[in-house]
Amino acid sequence: MKKTVFIVLAASVLAVGCYNKKRLVDETVETDRYTLQIQGVDVWRDATGRNVNYYYYENGDTIVYSNTVPRMAYYLVSHHRICDTAMFHFDNVKQNILPKYFFTIVDNDSSKPVDYTPLLQALIDRGILRTDTTYEPLRQLVVFDSVRFESHRKTDIQDDDIDVKNIAAIIVQLRAEYRMPVSAAHDVDMNTIVDGRDIVEKNWMADSLWLDERGMRVIPDPRGRKMSIIEFNRAKGRI
């Protein structure tokens, strides 16, 4: 009799385990302004047949974006102004093993400037997103050779010119590629556009030479300030 009960119990546990693996995720997170729906990838694959490795769609007040929780969080903060003393980051390698979801964002008041801060906090409060903060010495991107810098500066930009970047984009890429706590020096205009070919080789020696050729350099912050690095991670257990 005991053997029979054990077999039935084991079968039940296995059945529950299989069910959990196939469970369709359907979470809704709301703030006063935004509604965010999180759905399992399988739901959308069956409905649309699209490639779910990456998908982005925007129409009016609605955005649909497929990715991991940390990447989604990074997407939300990427709409904000670059801060001099704080940066956001996620482990890019780890994303390859994390589950992907479809995130549908509905803006109930698109007449106002985008501000996803409350939505980000709601994800944390719901136990979907985890943030870890460290404080590290700040670095500054400076112009040390104005002649070189001006020779690579771009003023006549065409709409299809993809080989240009402004200083803000360079800062974002350095932070993302190298987890580098860096900001532009106070006398460097973030909107300045330069020749952007061949940057971000995922090799700091190569990229530091790239900056040097354009009259720029990354140095320790002269005032000895620190930057807070806020790293996004998936909070296990909720989805």
Buried (B, 14 or more C-beta within 10 A) or exposed (E): EEEEEEEEEEEEEEEEEEEEEEEEBEBEBBBEBBBBBBBBBBBBEEEEEEEBEEBEEEEEEEBBBBBBBBBBBBBBBEEEEBEBEBBBBBEBEEBEEBEBBBBBBBBEEEEEEEBBEEBBEBBBEBEBBBBEEEEEEBBBBBBEBEEBBEEBBBEEEEEEEEEBBBBBBBBBBBBBBBBBBBBBBEEBEBEBBBBBEEBBEEEEEEBBEBBBBBBBBBEEBEEEBEBBBBBBBBBEEBB
